[in-house]
Amino acid sequence: MVKVWKIGFGVFLPTALLFSACSFKDYIPTPSFRKDFSTENNFVKNKVPGKDDIYSKFYDLTFSLNFVNNQAQDFGTGWLIDWKGDENKDLSKNKEGQTASQTRSSSEQTTDQDANLFTAYIATNLHVADGLKNDQDYAPYNKDGWGQPYPYQQKTQSFLLGKYTKPNVQLVKTNYEKPEDAVIEQKLKEDSLLFIQTSTLPKTAYAAIDPVNFSYNPTRTNGFWTAGKYNVYNGGNSIGNYADFAVIEVPLVLSNPNDAKIYQEWIRPATQAYKYLGDVEGLFAKKGYRSYIQDFYHLLGYPVTKNTKSEFILGQSQGTVNHMSFSNDESNTTNTITKASLTQQPHKEQSAYVVRESGLPTLTMNVDKYTGAKGTHLVNVDQITDLSLGDGLIDFGGLSRFILQYHNVNYKQFGYGTILWDTNFAGGSSGSAIFNQNKQINSIYFGALVNVTTDRNENVGLGLGQILRAPNTFNSSHEVPYSYDLIFGDVNTTNFYAQFAKKHNTHMWSKIQSTQNGEIGFHKNSKTGQQRH
């Protein structure tokens, strides 16, 4: 994630969010050091992968995320993990210039609200999802971690989804022609970064807070985790655990032109890519330790870098919001759009051409732009001798400084991670899916390492991922006494995404119900684990 602070009429872009290498002691090497890794690297940028490229379907799945409040705006990366609604509905087959619900009579729209709403579920990092603070969110996320209302300056004011693509939008002209109109019209014909403001604010579908019944215990020398709670931080209160994984719910009102554009041009191709990659049963890897060492790792995301490409923002105008129709039945628990369930976003300029001198989210793949070499491997075990690391995998239990504040409460990182060689994407890429040579997602990218043995906090060229599904395993440094599964759940995991999918009857849940795979279908008959909402 990268944060842009608002200061008067300007913005200040601080250093990208990095996780300090002091967590890994002071003998982390500094291979392939880049003085300014946000501008000087060998990665392929601003190139939509071809249809046969291993990155192609993950390009379809992946988006840039932008959360805006009164103090700052946060950028991250997210990818489609689930949805609710008819993904086969083709809005282009309706009358020109009209969306599906606009072609119905007003009475039909009122009685058929479900057809007017498609819900996309976007996976990202927990620290990216911390940028979402919505009073109308699901409990307990509608308040901070202490149960208190969010301060006004922290509340999310606006949310936009972004993608590097052909904008396919028209320049909104005034009564007089501006000198720059011709230039902008030409830029609209080129691939650009397009951000679209949705009609409503997202909600939190899942946050990996206390996903397992363990708490950090600094007195332990092997694993650092004990069952139950252990008083250590927060004034004697127990510190909980977290994994850097979350899912946000993005409602798309198909009668709204912006939402309809997102659905038709971005989400429908994403659902098709999702199915092509194996759907629920085939997309998410769960492997033993040795398999991770043998895998090759691919990454595609939207780090914020200096960029010569154009950026356009398609905001909500007064006219587009007026197309929304809300039900007055606030007690309805179906997919009906209710005034109480969705927070309408404030209006922004309908279309705007943006120049960011400090950089903008940039489509980036870990492909060498000189040699064409694709992907990377885990860092060589000979280069890192920390006992918490083994063959390029991390046991976060042994790294006491991996602390994250989510909704104003501190948590200690739990679980296992990957250390990617020479894949140090900049801030804004947090939340990108890490996938292997078999096109399976095995972890989620959350940061890069720095070497803090110097005053300059030098970058060391290593990227970090959180493993999403970990079986019981053994490595050369640690016996691993616990497994976890943040998506489908297992005997050790008490908070996982499939609980939400079941409650809201999503696409993923329909596949879980029909699966013969016991690990995927763990929650079908399980009564263990109570989700946070």
N, C-alpha and C positions, 0 to 999 in steps of 0.2 A: 504494500500500500504506500502511496505517497500522499502527503497532505499539503495543500496550497492554502496559506493563511491570508485572510483578507486584511489589508492594512490601508485604510482610507480608500483611495481610488486605485491603488496598485495591489500587486500580490507578491508574496515572498515564497519562494520554493526552497524549503530546507533540504538537507541531505536526505536521500531515500532511507526509508525505515530499514535498518540493518540489525542483525542480531550479533552481539559482540562476541568476538573470538576469545575474549577472556573466559567465556564459558567453557572453552576448550583448552584452557591453560595457555602458556605463553610460547609453546613450541609449535604452533600451527605454522606451516611454511607459507610463503607468499608466491606461489607459482603464477606465471602469466599475469603479473600485476599490471593493472591499468590505472593510470593516475586519475582519469575521469571516466569510469566505466559506463557512465550514462551517455557518453557521446563517442567514446573511442573503443569499439569492439569489433570483432569479426563476424557478428551475427547477421544473417539475412534479415532485412527490414523492408517494410512497405511493399511486400510482394504476396499476392493471393496465391496460395499453392495450387498447382494443377490437379485435375480430378484424380489422377493416379498416384499422386504424391502421398506419402504416409501421413503428412500433416493435414491433408485436405479435409477429412471429416471432422478433425478437431478444430479446424478453422470455422467450420459450420457451427460447431457446438459452443464456441467461445465468444465472449463479449467483454468490452470494457465497462466498468461500473463507475458511476459518479454520484456521490452523496454530498449534498450541499446544506450547510447550516449557516447561522448568522456570523460565525467566526471564520469558517474555513470550508474547503471542499476536499473530499477524499477521493482518490482514484484507486481502483483495484481491478482485478480480473475475475470473471466468473464463467461458469459453463452449465449448460442445461443438464440437470440430473433427473428431472421428473416433470410431469405436467398433468393437468386435469382439463378435459374438454375434447372436442373433436378435432384432432390434428389433421384430418383429411379434408376439412372444409376449405375450399378454394375460393377466396374472396374475389379473385379476378374474374370469375364466371358470372358475377352479378352485373347489374347495369353499370356502365362506365361512370366512374366518379362516386359510386355508392357502395357502402359496405353491406354486409349481409343483413343486418338489422334495419338499415335504412330503406331496404326494398320492401319491408313488411309494413303493414298498416300500424298505426299507433296502438291499437288494441291488441294486435298480435305481438308487438314488442312487449307490452305490459305482461302478457300471459306467458311469454316465452323468454324470460330473462336468462335462463341457463344457456341458451343458444347465443346470447349476446356477450357472454363472458368466457374467456379462455385464461387459464392460470398457468404460468410458467414458474417452475422452481429452479432457482439458479444457485449452484454450489460455489462457495468461495471460502476464504479464510475467516476464522472467528474475528481476527483483528480488523479485517475489512468490514465485516458485518457490524462491528462496534460503531461504525459511522451511521447506522440506522437507529434512530431514537424517535419513535413514532408513538404518540399518546394513544392511538387507536390500534396498536399492535396487540397480538395475543398476549395474555398474561403468562408469565410474569414480565415479559419483555416490554410491556407498556410503561414500566417504571424502571428505575435503576436497580442495581444489584442489592441495594439496601431497602428496596421497597418504597423509595421516595420519588416524587415526580421529577422529571428531567428539568434542569435549569433551562430557561428560555433559549439561551445562547447555544445550548447543545442540541436542541430539537432539530430534526431533519426538516428542512424547508422544501427541498426539491430532490428528485432522483431522475437520472438519465441513463439509458442504455446506449452503448457505443459500439461501432464496428467499422473496420477499414474496408470500404466497398465503393461501388458506384453510388453516389447519393440518391439519384433518381428522384430529385425534388426540383420544384420550380422556384425561381427567384421571385420573391414578392416585391413587385415594383410599386413605386409611388406615382403620383400624377406627373412628376417631372423625372427625367432620366438623370441618374447620377453618373459621374465620370467612371466610377469603378464598376458599374453594372456589367459592362462588356467583359472585364477581366473575371469577375465572379461567375458569370454565365459560362465562360470557358472552363474555369476550375470545376464547375458542377458536372462537367462531362468526363472528368478524370477520377480515378480512384482517390478517395479522400477519407478522413476520419469523420464519420457522421454520428453525432449524439442526438438521440430522440428522447424528449421528456415524456414520460408516461402520464396518463390522466390522473392516476392516484399514486399514493406512496406505497411502497412495498411493506410487507410484514415479515416477521421472523418465523420461518417454518421449523428450523432446528438450530440449536447452538450446542456445541460439544462441551458443555459445562458439566463437570462431575459425571462423565460418561461411565465410569467404573467406580466401584465401592472401595477406593483406595485414597489415602491422603498422604501428603508429603511428610516424611520423617527424617530430619537431618542427622539423626544419630545412627541410622543404618549405614553400613558400608557396602552392602550388596543389594542394589536395586532401589534403596531409599524409599520404599513404599510399604505401607502397612494397611491391613484391612481396617475399615472404619476411619474415624477422624483422629487427628493428632494436633494438639494446640501448639502453634509455632509462630504465626504472624498475626497481623491485624489486631494488636493489643490483646493477645491471648486467645483470640478466636482461631478456629481451625482454618487453614488455607485449603481450598478445594483444588481439584485438578481440572485441566482442560486439554483438549486437542485443538489444533488450529484449523478447525473445520466448522462450517455453518452452511445453512441453506436459507435463502430468502424467497419469499412468495411474491411474485410480480403479477398482479391482476391486469388483464388486458381487456378493456371494454371495446368490443369489436365495432360498435357504432361510433367510436372516436377515431378520427383519421390517423392520429399518431399511433395509437394502440393497434389499429388495423394494419398499418404499415409494418410495425414490428412483428406482428403475427405472420403476415403474408410473406414478407421478404427475409425475415431472420429466423423466427421460431419454427415455422413449417420445415425449412431445410434442416434445422437443428434436430427436429424429431425424426426426420428421415435418416440423418447421419447416425443418430442414436440407435435406431433399429438396425442399420447396416453394420454397425460395430458389435452387434450381438444382443442388443436390447438389455433388459435388466439382468438376465442370466449370464450374458457373455462379456459385458463391458467392464466389470469391476474385478480386478485380480485379487486373489487371496493365495499367497504363496509362502512356502517355507523359506528359511533364511538363505539357504544355498542358492535358491532360484533368483533371489534379488541380486546376488553377487554376479550371476551369469547374465542378467538382463542388460539390455541397452536402453537408454532413457532419452525420451523426446519431450520437448517443451515448446509450447506456443502461448504467447500472452501479449499483454499491452503495457510494457514498462514506459514510464514517462521519460522521454529523451528529446534532445534537440532534433528538429525534424523540418524538412523543407516542404512537406506535404501540407495540404489545406485541411482545415477543420471547420465543420458546419454544425450548428445546433438548430434542431427543429423543435421549437418550444410549443407549448399549449397556448393557443389564442383564445380570446373570448368566444369566438365562433365555434371552435372545435369542442370546447367544454359544454356548450349548449346542446350538443348532440347526445350527451349522456342522459340516460333515463334511470332514475332511482326508484326502487320499491319503498313504500312507506311501512312495510311490514318488518319492523326491526327485530321481531322474535323469530323470523324465519331462519332455519339452520341449514338450508340447502345452499346451492351456489348462487342464489339470487343476490343481485346487487342491492345492498341496503345502505341507507344513509349512515347507519352506525358502524358498518363493517369496513368502509373504505374512506380514506382521507383524500379529498380532492386536492390536487396540486395547484399552487398559485400560477397565474398566467405568466408566460414569458413571451418574448418576441417570437412571432411565428417561425421566422427563419433568420439566421444570423451567420455571417462569416466571421470567424474568430482567428486572430493572430496571437499566438502565445510565444513570446520571446523566450520564456523560460522552459519551453518544451511542451510536448503534448503526448498522450498515450500513443504508442507506436507499435503496430503489428510486428512482432519479432519472433523468429524461430531459432532454435539452437542448431543452426546450419551454418557452416563456415562459408562466408561469402566468397572466399578465394578458391578453396578446394572443392566446395560442394559437399564436404563430409557432413553427414546428418547424425544428430544425437550425440550422446556421451555415455560414459560409464561411471560407476561409483569411484570415489577417490581411492587410490591404492593404499592398502593397509600399512605398507612400509613407510608411508609419509606421515602417518598420524599414529601416535602410540598411547594416547589417552585410553584408560581402561573402560571408559564409557563408550568408546567407539570400537567397532570391529569390522574390518573389511568394507568400510564405507557406509556402515549402518550405525545409527545413534540409538542409545537407550537414554531417553530424556530423563529418566529417573535418576541418573547419576550426574546431571548437570543442573546444579542448584540455582543458577542465575536465569534460567529460562522462565521468567515471570511475565505474565500478561495482565493488563487491566482491561476488563470487559465490563461496560456499563458501571464504571466507577468502583469496581471490586477487583482485587488482585487474585490471580490463580497461578498455580504451578503447572508447567507443561508435563504431560503424561504420554507414555507410549513410545513408539519407535519412529525413526526418520531415515531418510536417504541423504547422503552427501554427494552432490553431483559435481563431477570434475568439469572445470572451465565452463560453467553455466551460471554465471552470476548476473542474472537479470536485475535491472534497476527497479526502484519503487514504482508501483503501479501494476506490476506483474503478479503481486501477491494474490493467490487464489487460482493460479493457472493449474490445469490438470497436467500431471506428469504421467506419460504413457510409455509402454514398452514396445519392443519390436513386434509384438502380437497385437498391437493396437488396443491394449487393455490399460485402464487407469489403475495405477498402483499406489499413487501418493499425490499430495497436493502441495504445490510450491508455496513457501511462505517467507523466504528471505535469503540473504547472502551473508557470508562471513566476512568479518574484518579482523585484522591483526592489531590488537591494542597495545602491543609491546612498544610501539612507536607513538609519538605525539600526533601522528597524522591519521591514525586509525585506518591503515592501509587495507584496501580490498585484496583478498587472496584468491579470487577467482572460483570460489566454491559456493554452490547453491544448496539450499536446504528444502527438503520435503517432509511432510507428515504422512506416514503410512496410514491408510484408511481401514484396512482389514488385516489383522495380524494374528496368525495361529500360534499356538504354543510351539516354541522352537528352542534351539540351542545354538550359541555361537562361541567363538574362541574366548570371549571375554566374560560373558555372563550366561548363566542359565536363566531362561526366561520363564517365570512361573505363571504368567498370566497371558491370556489372549484377549483380544477385543475386536469388535466389528462395529464401526461407527455408522454403517449404512443399514445392515440387516440384523444386527444384534447377535449375541451369543451368551453363554452362561455367565460370563463375567461382566457383560455390558448392560447397564441399567438404563441408559439414555442413548437412543439411537434413532436414526431418521425414519426407519420403517414404521415406528409407532405413529408418527405424524401421517405417513402415507396411508396407514390403515384407517385412522380417524377421519381423514378427509377423502378417502376412497379415490386415490390417484391412479394414474397409469401404472406406476411401480407396484402398487398394492394389487392391482388386477393380475399382474404377472406373478407376484409372490403367491397368490392364492392357487394358481394353476401349476406351479413348479413342482418337480419331483426331486429337486436338489434340496437336501436337508439343511444345508447352511444358508442358502438363499431364503428358504421357507421357515427359518427358525421361529419367527414371530407368529406364524399362522395359528399355532395352538398354545403359544407361550403366554403365561400370565405374569411373568416376571418383568420388572422394569416399568416404572411409571414416568412418562415423559413430563417435562416441565409445564406443559399446557395441554 
